Each structure stands twice: as C-alpha cells, then as structure tokens.
C-alpha cells in the first residue's frame, strides 16, 4: 500500500479497475429539485474479467474507458440515464499537473458532445456531459476512507478510496431542450483497485447532512461473507471511521418491470460507536441502470435521523449492485461492443 497523495493520485493508475464518480443534489431558481450522477471508468480489459469484454481481449491494447451518467427531475419523477460501453479519451488527457480528462462517445450520428472532468485549480473542478455543465469547489480536505484511503473488503479485495464530500456546485443542466441554471452540493469518489470483476453484492451510501456532516457507508458481500464500514467527515474537517455499522432495509422493495430485480429503497443506517442513526428513502423509484449483463440501482435519497441525539435531515445517494435479475443481453452486447472497439482501433491506426 502506498500513501495517497494529492494531486498525484487524482490521476489514472495502472490497476485493473478505476473510476472517477460524482453525484449531486441541485435546485433551480424556482425551487425545483434535481440530482445527477456522472462516472468515468477505466479498465484493463485483459484482467478485469467483464463477461461482455471477452470478445475484445485479443486486441493489441489493454485499457478501455466507459461512462455512466444520469439526471433525475425529482419533482416530475423523471429519470434520464446514459450508458456508454466505450468512451474515446483524448490524447492529451491525464497529461496535465491536475486532473484533466476529455472524452466522448465514439458513436457519432448527428454530432457529438465532448465530456470533461478537469481541475483548473487544486480541488476546484468542472464536469460536463450531455446533461450537465457544473463548476465545483471542495470546501473540505479529502476524506480518506478507512483513515488512510485504503480499505480491505471481503477476503483479498482491497481498494484505494478517497472522497470529496462537500463540493459547492453551480452551473447548468439540460432537461429536454431547456437549459436550467442550478446550484447545489456534490460528492466525488475516486477508487482504483487490482480487483477483477465478480458478481458480488454491495449497498453503498453517501449522506450530506444539514449540520455539515457527511457520511459514507457501505456493505459489501462476497461468498456469503460481508464487510461493513463507514467514514464520517465533520464540519471542522475531522474524520472518524468505523466498521461497527448496521445497514438495514426497511419497507417494501421496488420491483423493476424490466429485470424483475427487487431493490430496497428505504434504509436505516446506524453507526452506534459514533452516535449516528439515519433513515433514507428514495424519492424516485425508477433509477435502474443496465450495463451489458449488469443491472444496478443508482439514485438520490431523502434523509432524516439523529447525530448524538440531535435531529438532522439531509440528502444522500445510493448504489445497489448485485441484485438478482432476469436481464441478459450478453450476446448482443458482446457482438456490438467487439465491432465498436475494433472499428475505433482501425480508425486510430489509419489516422496515424
């Protein structure tokens, strides 16, 4: 394990899997609520073991990028997901002293939108895709999960992991043809690990409370065993970490009409050693993301509870992965993805 350093470790790493993940809660001038998620993944296709990447493992390169994003209009309960199986990353990405990535969907039908994750100044960012164009400023030091930014999950599955939990946010979102000014608060996760894909299960939460405390809590299951851990960032920047975490689904699960997966959308998260008890409920049910043969639920939460006996409220985000599903389009995805990556590679060779 190496010590996590900034800005060095905001860049890409030579690991099997890595991602730069952002979520946030936004409001427009009329008080309408929105949420978003934007994530860029980097994978070693020869080692990551995604089932639908097996057809491209003989190509003469190792790294593939892909992106997932969503925008939710909470008042109207409308959900706009985007899944890109391959992202084309610009040649000058990851070449600057601070984080800079310029990427796009290589399938161009009627033009394209370049996507950006860039850091003009340390811990100040701009993120942009088809649906969002936001400027973010971190108000606290990075939260190093586990205390050092390195956590051990079940067995030998370990990951580097830090978060920026209090990102003041302003910019625009696009809903249909409307460009809407918004302000709000965002969260950022960056993880990298030498972990090949397995069909494991996890429930992950980020909470941003109105007393300026943020909480990350996760329950990770593998081979019948579970790891639970949480990290807390206080208003002062003080950080606490605990593996004494209770994560309990309450209420009825939502059943996806597409995959028949059953997702619990109301949860109780308790950190008894730290004095935190939270209840979180999803304001919008339809937030299921479908990626290859994988299905997961990702979306915003409304939060109430107590911190050391004092009532709090806030907002959160939830990611539910590994829930049993009837969804399987592996043959279609593998064929399409192989053709897409091969054509992209042939194009780059020709251009050179």
Secondary structure, DSSP 8 states (H G I E B T S, - for coil): -----TTGGGS--SSSEEEEEEEEEEE-TT--EEEEEEEEEEEETTTS--GGGGGGTTSS--EEEEEEEEEEETTTTEEEEEEEEEEEE-TTTT-SSS-EEEEEES--SS----EEEEEEETTEEEEE-SSEEEEEEE-S--EEGGGTTEEE-STT-EEEEEEEEEEEEEEEEEETTEEEEEEEEEEEEEEEE-------EEEEEEEEETTS-EEEEEEEEETTEEEEEEEEE-TTS-EEEES--EEEE-S-EEE-TTT--EEE-EEEEEETTTTEEEEEE-S-S--EEEETTEEEEEEEEEEEEEETTEEEEEEEEEEEE--------HHHHHHHHHHHHHHHHHHHHHH-
